[in-house]
Amino acid sequence: MSKKIKIFDLTKQYKSLSNQINRNVKKVLSSGNYILGDNVKNFETKFSKFVGSKYAISCNSGTDALLLSLKSLNIGRGDEVITTPFTYFATAETIVLAGAKPVFVDINPHTFNIDHTKIINAITKKTKAVMPVHIFGQMANIIEIKKICKKYNLKLIEDCAQSFGAKENKLYSGTFGDFGCFSFFPTKNLGCAGDGGMIVTNNSQNMHMVKQLRNHGGITRNLHNHVGYNSRLDEIQASILMIKLKNINKPNDYESIKQIVYRRYKKTLKEKTPLPNLIIIDGGKGQLSSAIIALKKLNLYNKINIIGIAKKLEEIYFPNDSIPILLNKKSEHLKFIQKVRNEAHRFAISYHKNLRSKNFIKSELDNIFGIGEKTKFKLLKKYTSIEKIKKIKFEDLAQEIGNKKAKNIIKYLKEKN
């Protein structure tokens, strides 16, 4: 039976930090203070210090972070917000929830981020803001986008749900615009044990407005200056995030593996250039660019164990026949994205076929007495089926792994037949 492959294994991350997390959570529960307490305040301070912003205001989710930013800038009915079609639903959803209209500008096919050269053509008298998304940890061309916003007097809201830790010109994502919006969904690089979000800004007026809107429109109890929301990060989540932020520069084994895979992809691309003109940006601690590259048919699964990432990405970003967020038939990159989806599908099938074969061989070798893990690994690396092992001459097998081990394998295969 083939083993189900997980693209994320949050239990491993938890186990590596379980003592600290359990201690902090118990401390919060014992305190009786669960809403907007010291953990939230301390985490906001640490987060703003980490990314280099003046202020950080926590909230219920990355989705709420976007919505609160829009509402605090008084963006609503009759307004337009320029954004990308290649993103999670929440980006466009929050614009609509604010009462405004999302205006989609096509992506740059080399980065999958919004094409900044096309933004100006989408600006109208109704345009109030631009909301770029830093997808897959790669930052959009935020320098040029900021220049456009300044020239046309537009607000800039960065969707940083996938780019925590990414840098441009030594500045962290989220610190270029009026607001930077982060998600702490469990699978993010910095994720909590539930939902959570953060808004960063360098403007004190923006900070005060968001603080009010996240707490029913007021900061002082029972004094409500605006119609707001109930969107607060709780103390338990803040205490967990404090620990993870402290350890963000100490990657666990899984993160280290991703870094190794990423570096190998980059090296292979430089040598073989299977993806013409693809711009690969080192996202720092952002979600690695290898996620994009894995979508292409690199035939690297014999060299690198990428753990089925292609199939998972196909499921996440290309569900059924629907292209992400209203990427309509007029998009000049529609065919390109469909092609990538098909290649991801073929890549995944090929990879899983190879994996099943390897698992079967290992299960057979596990039944043979006197065969150690190193020998199994050696055989698995070289042979793709039991049938191929059967065809090896005893002399050749003995030379490769030794007489005793070769005899055990030959004996087992004969007895099985």
C-alpha positions in Angstrom: 0.0 0.0 0.0 1.4 3.4 -1.0 1.8 6.0 1.8 -0.1 9.2 1.6 2.2 12.1 1.0 1.7 15.3 3.0 2.9 18.6 1.7 2.8 19.9 5.2 3.4 18.0 8.5 2.5 20.4 11.2 2.9 17.7 13.9 6.7 17.6 13.3 7.0 21.3 13.8 4.9 21.1 17.0 7.0 18.3 18.4 10.2 20.3 18.0 8.7 23.2 20.0 6.2 21.3 22.1 7.8 21.9 25.6 7.9 25.7 25.0 4.4 25.8 23.4 2.8 23.7 26.2 4.4 25.8 28.9 3.2 29.1 27.3 -0.4 27.8 26.6 -0.8 26.5 30.2 0.5 29.8 31.5 -2.1 31.7 29.5 -4.9 29.4 30.6 -3.9 29.8 34.2 -3.8 33.6 34.0 -7.5 33.9 33.0 -6.6 36.7 30.6 -7.4 35.6 27.1 -8.1 38.7 25.0 -5.7 41.5 24.1 -3.3 40.8 27.0 0.4 41.0 27.4 1.2 38.2 24.9 -0.6 40.0 22.2 1.2 43.3 23.0 4.6 41.7 23.2 4.1 39.8 20.0 3.0 42.9 18.2 6.2 44.7 19.4 8.4 41.8 18.4 6.8 41.4 15.0 7.2 45.1 14.2 10.8 45.0 15.3 11.4 41.9 13.1 10.0 43.4 9.9 11.1 46.9 10.6 7.8 48.7 10.8 6.8 51.4 13.3 3.6 49.6 14.2 2.1 46.2 14.1 -1.6 45.5 14.9 -2.7 41.9 15.3 -6.1 40.6 14.2 -8.2 37.5 13.6 -6.8 36.4 10.2 -4.9 37.5 7.1 -8.3 38.0 5.4 -9.4 40.4 8.1 -6.0 42.2 7.9 -6.8 43.1 4.2 -10.4 44.1 5.0 -9.4 46.3 8.0 -6.8 48.0 5.9 -9.3 48.8 3.2 -11.9 50.0 5.6 -9.4 52.2 7.6 -8.5 53.9 4.3 -12.2 54.6 3.8 -12.3 52.5 0.6 -15.8 51.4 -0.3 -18.7 51.7 -2.6 -17.9 53.3 -6.0 -14.1 52.8 -5.5 -11.8 50.5 -7.5 -8.8 48.5 -6.2 -6.3 47.2 -8.7 -5.0 43.7 -7.8 -3.8 40.4 -9.3 -6.0 37.5 -10.5 -3.4 34.9 -9.6 -4.0 34.7 -5.8 -6.2 33.2 -3.1 -9.9 34.1 -3.1 -9.5 36.3 0.0 -7.7 39.1 -1.9 -10.6 39.9 -4.2 -13.1 38.9 -1.6 -12.1 41.6 0.9 -12.2 44.2 -1.8 -15.8 43.2 -2.5 -16.7 43.0 1.2 -15.4 46.6 1.6 -17.9 47.6 -1.1 -15.3 48.3 -3.8 -14.7 46.7 -7.2 -11.6 44.6 -7.8 -9.9 45.5 -11.1 -7.6 42.7 -12.3 -4.3 43.3 -14.0 -2.6 40.3 -15.6 0.4 38.6 -14.2 4.0 38.6 -15.3 4.5 35.1 -16.6 8.1 35.0 -15.3 7.2 35.7 -11.7 3.5 35.0 -11.4 3.1 38.4 -9.7 1.1 41.3 -10.9 2.7 42.9 -14.0 3.5 46.4 -12.8 3.9 47.7 -16.5 0.1 47.1 -17.0 -1.1 48.9 -13.8 -1.2 52.4 -15.3 -3.6 51.3 -18.1 -6.0 50.0 -15.4 -6.1 53.3 -13.5 -9.4 55.3 -13.7 -10.9 58.2 -11.8 -12.4 55.6 -9.4 -9.1 53.9 -8.6 -8.3 54.3 -4.9 -5.6 51.7 -4.2 -3.3 49.0 -5.6 -3.2 45.6 -3.8 -0.2 43.5 -5.0 0.2 40.0 -3.8 3.7 38.6 -3.2 3.0 35.1 -4.4 5.1 32.0 -3.5 7.5 34.2 -1.4 8.5 36.2 -4.5 7.9 39.9 -4.0 6.1 41.8 -6.8 8.1 44.7 -8.3 7.1 46.7 -5.3 9.6 49.6 -6.0 8.0 50.4 -9.3 4.5 49.8 -7.9 5.2 52.2 -5.1 6.3 54.8 -7.6 3.1 54.4 -9.6 1.0 54.8 -6.4 2.9 58.0 -5.5 2.5 59.5 -8.9 -1.3 58.8 -9.1 -2.0 59.4 -5.4 -3.1 55.8 -4.8 -3.0 53.9 -1.5 -0.7 50.8 -1.5 -1.8 47.7 0.5 0.6 44.7 0.3 -0.9 41.2 0.6 2.0 39.4 2.3 0.2 36.2 3.2 2.9 34.2 1.4 5.9 36.5 1.9 6.7 36.8 5.5 10.5 37.2 5.7 11.0 38.1 2.0 13.1 41.2 1.3 13.6 43.8 -1.4 16.5 46.3 -1.1 17.1 45.1 2.4 13.5 45.9 3.4 10.9 43.3 4.4 7.7 42.8 2.5 4.8 44.7 4.0 6.9 47.8 4.9 6.7 49.6 1.5 3.0 50.5 1.4 0.4 52.1 3.6 -0.3 48.7 5.0 1.3 45.3 4.9 -1.1 42.4 5.6 0.1 39.0 7.0 -1.6 35.7 7.6 -0.7 33.2 10.4 -2.7 30.3 9.0 -1.1 27.1 10.3 0.7 26.3 7.0 2.5 29.6 6.7 6.1 30.1 7.5 5.1 31.8 10.7 1.8 30.0 11.5 -0.3 29.7 14.7 -2.5 26.8 15.9 -5.6 28.3 14.4 -6.3 31.6 12.6 -4.4 34.8 13.0 -3.3 37.9 11.1 -1.1 41.0 11.4 -1.2 44.5 9.9 1.9 46.6 9.8 2.1 50.3 9.0 4.5 53.3 9.5 1.6 55.8 9.8 0.2 56.5 13.3 -3.2 57.6 12.0 -3.5 54.3 10.1 -2.5 52.4 13.2 -5.1 54.1 15.5 -7.9 53.5 13.0 -7.1 49.8 12.6 -6.8 49.3 16.3 -10.3 50.7 16.7 -11.9 48.8 13.8 -10.5 45.4 15.0 -12.3 45.9 18.4 -15.8 47.0 17.6 -14.8 50.5 16.5 -13.1 51.6 19.8 -10.1 51.1 22.0 -11.6 52.0 25.3 -14.2 49.6 26.7 -17.8 50.5 25.8 -16.7 53.6 23.8 -17.2 53.0 20.1 -16.1 55.7 17.7 -16.9 53.6 14.6 -18.9 50.6 13.4 -16.1 48.0 13.6 -15.4 44.3 13.8 -14.6 41.6 16.3 -11.2 40.7 14.9 -8.7 40.1 17.6 -5.8 37.7 17.9 -6.2 35.8 21.2 -3.6 35.3 23.9 -3.0 31.6 23.2 -2.2 32.1 19.6 0.0 35.1 20.4 1.9 33.0 22.9 2.5 30.3 20.3 3.5 32.8 17.7 6.0 34.4 20.1 7.8 31.1 20.3 7.8 30.5 16.5 9.0 34.0 15.8 11.9 33.5 18.2 12.8 30.3 16.3 12.1 31.6 12.8 15.9 31.8 12.0 16.4 28.3 13.3 14.7 26.2 10.6 13.6 22.7 11.5 14.6 19.6 9.4 11.7 20.0 7.0 12.6 23.7 6.3 16.2 22.7 5.8 15.2 20.0 3.3 13.2 22.7 1.4 16.2 25.0 1.3 18.4 22.1 -0.1 15.8 21.3 -2.8 15.5 25.0 -3.6 19.3 25.4 -4.1 19.4 22.3 -6.3 16.6 23.6 -8.4 18.5 26.9 -8.9 21.7 25.1 -9.8 19.9 22.8 -12.3 18.2 25.8 -13.9 21.5 27.5 -14.4 23.0 24.4 -16.0 20.1 23.2 -18.1 17.8 26.2 -18.3 14.6 24.2 -18.7 12.5 27.3 -17.9 13.5 30.1 -20.3 13.5 33.5 -18.8 12.1 32.5 -15.5 13.0 35.0 -12.9 14.0 33.3 -9.6 14.1 35.7 -6.7 15.5 34.5 -3.4 12.7 35.2 -1.0 14.7 35.0 2.2 12.5 33.3 4.7 9.5 33.6 2.3 7.8 30.6 0.8 10.4 29.2 -1.5 10.5 29.8 -5.2 11.0 26.0 -5.7 7.2 25.8 -5.4 6.9 27.5 -8.7 9.6 25.6 -10.4 8.2 22.2 -9.3 5.3 22.9 -11.5 7.5 22.4 -14.6 8.7 19.1 -15.9 12.2 19.1 -14.7 12.6 15.3 -14.5 14.4 15.8 -11.2 12.4 13.3 -9.2 15.1 10.7 -9.7 17.6 13.1 -8.1 15.6 15.0 -5.6 12.7 13.7 -3.4 10.3 16.6 -3.8 7.6 14.8 -1.9 4.8 15.2 -4.5 4.8 19.0 -4.4 3.8 19.2 -8.1 0.5 17.3 -7.5 -0.3 19.2 -4.4 0.3 22.5 -6.1 -1.9 21.4 -9.0 -4.7 20.6 -6.5 -4.3 23.9 -4.6 -3.8 26.4 -7.5 -5.5 24.6 -10.4 -8.7 23.0 -9.0 -10.7 21.2 -11.7 -11.2 23.5 -14.6 -11.4 26.7 -12.7 -8.4 29.0 -13.1 -7.6 31.0 -9.9 -9.6 34.1 -9.0 -11.5 35.1 -12.2 -8.5 34.6 -14.5 -10.8 34.9 -17.5 -10.5 33.8 -21.1 -9.2 37.2 -22.1 -6.0 36.7 -20.1 -3.0 36.3 -22.4 -1.5 33.8 -20.0 -4.5 31.5 -19.7 -3.1 29.0 -22.1 0.3 29.2 -20.4 -1.2 28.4 -17.0 -3.3 25.6 -18.4 -0.2 24.1 -19.9 1.6 24.4 -16.5 -1.3 22.6 -14.9 -1.2 19.8 -17.4 2.6 19.4 -16.9 2.2 19.4 -13.2 -0.4 16.6 -13.5 2.0 14.5 -15.7 4.9 15.3 -13.4 2.9 14.1 -10.4 1.7 10.9 -12.1 5.3 10.0 -13.1 6.6 10.8 -9.6 4.0 8.7 -7.8 4.4 5.8 -10.2 8.2 5.9 -9.4 7.4 6.2 -5.7 5.1 3.2 -5.6 7.7 1.1 -7.4 10.3 2.1 -4.9 8.0 1.3 -2.0 7.2 -2.1 -3.4 10.9 -3.0 -3.8 11.6 -1.8 -0.2 8.8 -4.0 1.2 10.3 -7.0 -0.7 13.8 -6.2 0.6 12.5 -5.9 4.2 11.5 -9.5 4.0 15.0 -10.7 3.3 17.2 -11.7 6.3 20.6 -10.0 6.7 20.0 -7.0 4.4 20.8 -3.7 6.2 19.3 -0.3 5.5 22.4 0.9 3.6 22.2 -2.1 1.2 18.5 -1.5 0.7 19.2 2.2 -0.1 21.9 1.2 -2.5 19.6 -1.2 -4.4 16.7 1.2 -4.3 18.9 3.9 -5.8 20.0 1.7 -8.7 17.0 -0.6 -9.6 13.4 0.4 -10.3 11.8 -3.0 -9.9 12.2 -6.5 -8.4 12.2 -7.9 -11.9 15.4 -6.0 -12.7 17.0 -7.3 -9.5 16.1 -10.9 -10.5 17.9 -10.6 -13.8 21.2 -9.6 -12.2 23.9 -12.3 -12.2 25.0 -13.6 -8.8 28.6 -12.6 -9.5 27.6 -9.0 -10.4 25.4 -8.7 -7.3 28.0 -10.2 -5.0 30.6 -7.7 -6.3 28.2 -4.9 -5.6 26.9 -5.8 -2.1 29.0 -8.9 -1.0 28.6 -12.7 -1.2 26.5 -13.2 1.9 23.9 -10.6 1.1 23.8 -11.6 -2.5 23.1 -15.2 -1.5 20.3 -14.1 0.8 18.6 -12.1 -2.0 19.0 -14.9 -4.6 17.7 -17.5 -2.1 14.7 -15.3 -1.2 13.7 -14.6 -4.8 14.0 -18.3 -5.8 11.9 -19.4 -2.8 9.3 -16.8 -3.7 9.0 -18.2 -7.2 
